[in-house]
């Protein structure tokens, strides 16, 4: 091969690599399913003839509200708390989340909830299969907190735990999750 052919060959190889890898670019994040006609949303597990669907019991926020919530901006007049449920081994069950004893939202796998609360200390609870776990969350007006509801679903049972997280560390998973509730509980 002559010296003059090397740049052309390099360009050709680079072009073939780009063309060959371009179809894979869309595989990096799976698109969210469409919202059902009644406004509810279902997360699908599996691609078989009979996939498992876990659906919200109520309508989810609009796409515009979801886009605004996923900017992760704190409300200057409230304690903003995000509940993220997005881990690989999550159980396919609906798990209600309560704040200070009042049920507020139902989570499903790969979901996100935004809560705006009065400043101060609050108890966030998750209930499933007759069990419950609690976590304390506190902050001032203008603070932003992220808590993860980490689920495990196996043949021998289902379990959940709470974990505090930094917004920056969970943003990618949160962006790939569906906003299933956006609640202002300051009233």
Steps between C-alpha positions, in 0.01 A plus 500: 500500500636838405526800735229682303247215556526499883282808570232371263504156659478653850203714391330196347549290815375780723194546279420127509533498880261794536245344263528165677462642852231763429207256533622407848479858628129468567552186709671684783175608665169331448215738415215532749168336414207720402249608762175299483182668370368531859817689604656213694844364421625142493858380532566186300741232616602244241448464127328163495151421378371585848711783645439621855330839514499707818267799467435817697153506660452867405589728210859621473611864448517647151816492290552872567487450878735202468754700299490781758536258793797323340701824505545428873454861611409570859192705583620805700187486719500123572708199589510309170532122532540261209422130548679289239424134447734375228726203571560189289361241744185689592182308574206545265255623764329832566642651819309789659713775654368702792625825652432552871244217499288618206526296179615728222613302195527149361839407357570237235834372369705767318296789637556842652289706741550870581370629834497859618474507880495753781852565629589283797519129580278241331455124511486331159362145501460221247247220547480165320370152582412598856846640568623856534827691513553860607761765438540848649553787258556854614594831349433869466315693232706485182663165587484203265522140621500173305406169658514168321253222562711196420303184435594138454259247360595133515316168509534490879361850560505872446685758706561874490744739667546878502825672410589869486660606170653805338303642206807498276564130562149388402412744220564251220272237655244767588492627140428144383218463758136603468368780721195336658407771753573869555348616828500823696431398863567834667132575560 
